[in-house]
């Protein structure tokens, strides 16, 4: 029996195919296919590109994946071209090859993690073309994208000095403008706190992260999106994450960065790729492949992140320290000197 296992190494996906035969050699001729991934993010000062190659062999896929030389090309040039609204190329940026970003241990070799990196400010009004030239022109991979832009959070108000999340039976509402070019949006609530033990040692800031439901664009023009979460669920989440109280440990809500409203958006290509790459839940397991690159496989897309950080008010601090759901978790009194010195109100 011959086992064929084809692996395409990417940051985001792994495709494994297996075939068997007892009569003939079923391994076809190896085809060299570049695999390229780049997600432009104008909210980040650094952009990243990942370039790998497909490979084919008769040994188990787990053994081939452990050999880093099977995954990388000898020579790669990564360029990002910038075009203005009149479709005129106005700039080109060459990315630097780096091997200093550690790769977590897992299925693939982690002794080398080559990426292409560029520190740059993306112009939200312009479009970008990715051009990857491999082995002096043996492969040229291209794609073009617009940027997700124009998102901003309108509620809670960016101008309010603090907010309160109280009244267990109610909901807390948030709102945002979805801008342009984004297809899917997700708000995440992040609660920040730290701990102090009896010796006065302070822990690093800890965060409880609570993703909300995804929202999808239904119109082409920018619109305001309304969302909400259960206040009771918010307190129960804190209770479930912190578990039993720790003797001798006092907990404090981080001031003034008590809570973050993290809004993330992704364009249509990004959303399509993630939906196709997600595990199948039905009887039919086979899924179509997706790429928006010419000359290779992978993804060139855009995303954007907006963060609104707010301070929690005295009423919320009081609910955390004395409320029926969290009173046993060791949160400091709402009028503790730490809160007073940081302007709690």
C-alpha positions in Angstrom: 0.0 0.0 0.0 1.3 3.4 -0.9 0.2 6.3 1.2 0.2 9.7 -0.4 0.0 12.7 1.9 0.0 16.2 0.4 0.5 19.1 2.8 0.1 22.7 2.1 1.6 24.6 5.0 0.0 27.8 5.8 -0.6 30.0 8.9 -4.3 29.4 8.6 -4.9 25.9 7.0 -3.6 22.4 6.5 -4.9 20.2 3.7 -4.1 16.5 3.8 -5.0 14.0 1.1 -4.6 10.3 1.3 -4.9 7.6 -1.4 -4.1 3.9 -1.5 -3.3 1.3 -4.1 -2.0 -2.2 -4.1 -1.2 -2.5 -7.8 0.2 0.7 -9.2 2.4 3.6 -8.2 -0.2 6.4 -7.7 2.2 9.2 -6.9 1.9 11.8 -9.6 4.6 14.2 -10.6 5.3 16.8 -7.9 3.9 20.2 -8.7 5.6 23.2 -7.0 2.8 25.5 -5.7 3.6 28.6 -3.7 1.4 29.2 -0.6 1.1 32.9 0.4 -0.8 34.6 3.2 -1.1 38.3 4.0 -3.8 40.0 6.0 -3.3 43.8 5.8 -4.3 45.6 9.0 -4.2 49.4 8.9 -4.7 49.5 12.7 -1.3 47.8 13.1 2.1 49.5 12.5 3.6 46.3 11.1 2.5 44.1 8.2 3.4 40.4 7.8 3.6 38.0 4.8 4.0 34.2 5.0 5.4 32.3 2.1 5.7 28.5 1.9 5.6 25.8 -0.6 3.6 22.6 -1.1 5.4 19.2 -1.0 4.6 15.6 -1.8 6.1 12.4 -0.5 5.5 8.7 0.4 6.4 8.9 4.0 3.9 9.9 6.8 2.9 13.5 6.6 3.9 14.1 10.2 7.5 13.2 9.3 7.6 15.4 6.3 6.1 18.3 8.2 8.9 18.1 10.8 11.6 18.9 8.1 11.7 22.7 7.8 13.7 22.6 4.5 10.6 21.1 2.8 8.6 24.2 3.6 10.7 27.2 2.3 12.0 28.5 -1.0 15.6 29.5 -1.5 14.9 33.0 -2.6 11.8 35.1 -2.1 11.1 38.8 -2.7 8.0 40.4 -1.2 6.8 43.8 -2.5 3.7 45.8 -1.7 2.6 48.3 -4.3 0.4 51.2 -3.3 -2.2 52.7 -5.7 -4.2 55.9 -5.3 -7.9 56.4 -6.1 -7.0 57.1 -9.7 -5.4 53.6 -9.9 -1.9 55.1 -10.3 1.0 53.3 -8.5 2.5 55.8 -6.1 4.8 53.7 -4.0 6.4 50.3 -3.6 7.5 48.7 -0.3 10.0 45.8 0.0 9.5 43.5 3.0 12.4 42.2 5.1 12.9 38.5 5.7 13.1 37.6 9.4 13.4 34.5 11.4 13.1 36.0 14.9 9.4 35.5 15.4 9.0 32.2 17.4 6.6 29.6 16.2 4.6 27.6 18.7 5.3 23.9 18.9 2.8 21.7 17.0 2.4 19.6 13.9 4.9 21.5 11.8 8.6 22.1 12.4 9.3 25.1 14.6 13.0 25.4 14.3 12.5 27.9 11.5 9.7 30.4 11.1 10.6 32.7 8.2 8.3 35.6 7.6 8.4 38.8 5.6 7.8 42.0 7.7 7.5 45.7 7.0 6.8 48.5 9.4 4.6 51.0 7.5 1.6 53.2 7.7 -1.1 52.1 5.3 -3.3 54.7 3.7 -6.9 53.9 4.1 -7.9 55.7 1.0 -5.6 53.7 -1.3 -5.5 50.1 -2.5 -2.6 47.6 -2.3 -1.1 45.0 -4.6 1.0 42.1 -3.2 3.7 40.8 -5.5 5.8 37.8 -4.4 8.7 36.8 -6.7 10.1 33.3 -6.0 13.5 31.9 -7.2 14.3 34.8 -9.6 10.9 34.7 -11.3 10.1 30.9 -11.3 6.9 31.9 -9.6 5.2 35.3 -9.4 2.2 35.5 -7.1 0.0 38.5 -7.2 -3.2 39.8 -5.6 -4.8 43.2 -4.9 -7.1 44.4 -2.1 -8.8 47.5 -0.6 -8.6 48.2 3.1 -11.3 47.9 5.7 -11.8 51.4 7.0 -14.1 53.9 8.7 -15.1 51.9 11.7 -15.6 53.6 15.1 -17.4 52.9 18.3 -20.2 55.3 19.2 -21.5 53.8 22.4 -20.5 53.7 25.1 -19.5 57.3 24.5 -15.8 57.9 23.9 -16.2 61.1 25.9 -17.8 59.7 29.1 -15.3 59.7 32.0 -16.6 56.3 33.2 -19.3 53.8 32.6 -21.4 51.6 34.9 -22.6 48.0 34.3 -25.3 47.5 36.8 -28.9 46.2 37.2 -28.7 42.5 36.8 -32.0 42.2 34.9 -31.0 44.5 32.2 -28.7 44.7 29.1 -25.7 46.8 28.4 -25.9 48.3 24.9 -23.0 49.2 22.6 -23.0 50.7 19.1 -20.6 51.2 16.3 -20.4 52.4 12.7 -19.3 49.6 10.3 -17.4 51.9 7.9 -16.6 50.5 4.4 -15.1 47.3 2.9 -15.8 45.2 6.0 -18.0 42.1 5.7 -18.0 40.6 9.2 -17.7 42.3 12.6 -17.3 41.1 16.1 -17.2 43.0 19.4 -15.2 41.5 22.3 -15.6 42.6 25.9 -12.3 42.5 27.9 -12.4 43.0 31.7 -9.0 43.9 33.3 -8.1 43.3 36.9 -5.0 42.4 39.1 -4.4 40.8 42.4 -2.4 41.8 45.5 -1.4 39.2 48.1 -0.8 39.6 51.9 2.9 40.4 51.3 1.9 43.3 49.0 3.1 41.6 45.8 1.0 42.7 42.8 0.3 40.4 39.9 0.4 41.3 36.3 -2.9 42.6 34.8 -5.2 39.7 34.0 -7.9 39.9 31.4 -11.2 38.0 31.0 -12.2 38.0 27.3 -15.8 37.7 26.2 -16.5 37.6 22.4 -19.9 38.7 21.3 -21.9 37.4 18.3 -20.6 38.1 14.8 -22.5 40.7 12.7 -22.5 40.7 8.9 -22.9 43.7 6.6 -26.3 43.9 5.0 -25.9 47.2 3.1 -23.1 48.6 1.0 -23.1 52.0 2.7 -21.8 52.6 6.3 -24.5 52.0 9.0 -24.7 52.1 12.7 -24.9 48.6 14.3 -26.6 48.1 17.7 -25.4 45.3 20.0 -26.0 44.3 23.7 -25.0 41.8 26.3 -26.7 40.6 29.4 -25.4 42.3 32.6 -26.2 39.2 34.6 -24.2 37.2 32.2 -21.3 39.6 32.6 -21.1 39.1 36.4 -21.6 35.3 36.0 -18.7 35.2 33.6 -16.4 36.9 36.0 -17.6 34.5 38.7 -17.0 31.5 36.6 -13.6 32.6 35.4 -12.3 33.5 38.9 -13.7 30.5 40.6 -13.2 30.1 44.3 -11.9 33.0 46.4 -8.2 32.9 47.2 -7.4 33.5 50.9 -5.1 36.5 51.5 -5.6 37.8 47.9 -7.4 41.1 47.2 -8.6 41.8 43.7 -8.7 45.2 42.0 -10.3 46.4 38.8 -7.6 48.0 36.7 -7.8 51.8 36.6 -8.4 53.6 34.3 -8.2 50.7 31.8 -11.0 48.7 33.4 -12.9 47.4 30.4 -12.2 47.3 26.7 -14.6 47.2 23.8 -12.6 45.6 21.0 -14.2 45.8 17.6 -12.7 43.6 14.8 -13.7 43.6 11.2 -12.7 41.5 8.2 -13.3 41.9 4.5 -15.2 39.6 2.2 -12.2 37.5 1.1 -11.1 36.9 4.7 -14.6 35.9 5.7 -15.1 33.5 2.8 -11.7 31.9 3.5 -12.5 31.3 7.1 -16.0 29.9 6.4 -14.6 27.5 3.8 -11.7 26.4 6.1 -13.9 25.8 9.1 -14.5 22.1 10.1 -17.6 20.6 8.4 -20.5 19.9 10.8 -22.6 17.9 8.3 -22.4 14.6 6.7 -20.6 15.9 3.6 -17.0 16.6 4.8 -15.5 17.7 1.5 -15.2 21.4 1.0 -14.1 23.6 -1.9 -10.7 25.3 -1.7 -10.5 29.1 -1.9 -7.8 31.4 -3.0 -7.8 35.0 -4.3 -4.1 34.8 -5.6 -2.8 34.6 -9.1 0.1 32.2 -9.5 -0.4 30.4 -6.1 -2.7 29.5 -3.4 -3.5 31.3 -0.2 -5.1 34.6 0.8 -4.5 38.4 0.5 -7.1 40.2 2.5 -7.8 43.1 4.9 -8.9 43.5 8.5 -9.1 46.3 11.0 -9.3 46.7 14.8 -10.8 49.4 17.0 -10.4 49.5 20.8 -12.4 51.7 23.2 -11.1 51.6 26.8 -13.3 52.8 29.6 -13.0 53.2 33.4 -15.7 51.5 35.5 -17.6 53.7 37.9 -18.2 53.3 41.6 -21.6 51.6 41.2 -20.0 48.8 39.2 -17.0 48.5 41.7 -19.6 48.3 44.5 -21.5 45.5 42.6 -18.3 43.6 42.2 -17.3 43.8 45.8 -20.7 43.5 47.4 -23.1 42.1 44.8 -24.7 38.7 45.3 -22.8 37.1 42.4 -19.2 38.3 43.0 -19.1 39.3 46.7 -17.0 36.3 47.6 -14.3 36.8 45.0 -12.3 39.2 47.1 -12.7 42.5 45.1 -11.7 45.6 47.0 -14.3 48.0 48.4 -15.4 50.6 45.9 -13.9 53.3 48.1 -10.5 51.7 48.5 -7.6 54.1 48.3 -6.5 52.7 45.0 -9.8 53.6 43.3 -9.9 57.0 45.0 -6.4 57.9 43.9 -7.4 56.9 40.3 -10.4 59.1 40.1 -13.2 56.5 40.6 -16.6 58.1 40.6 
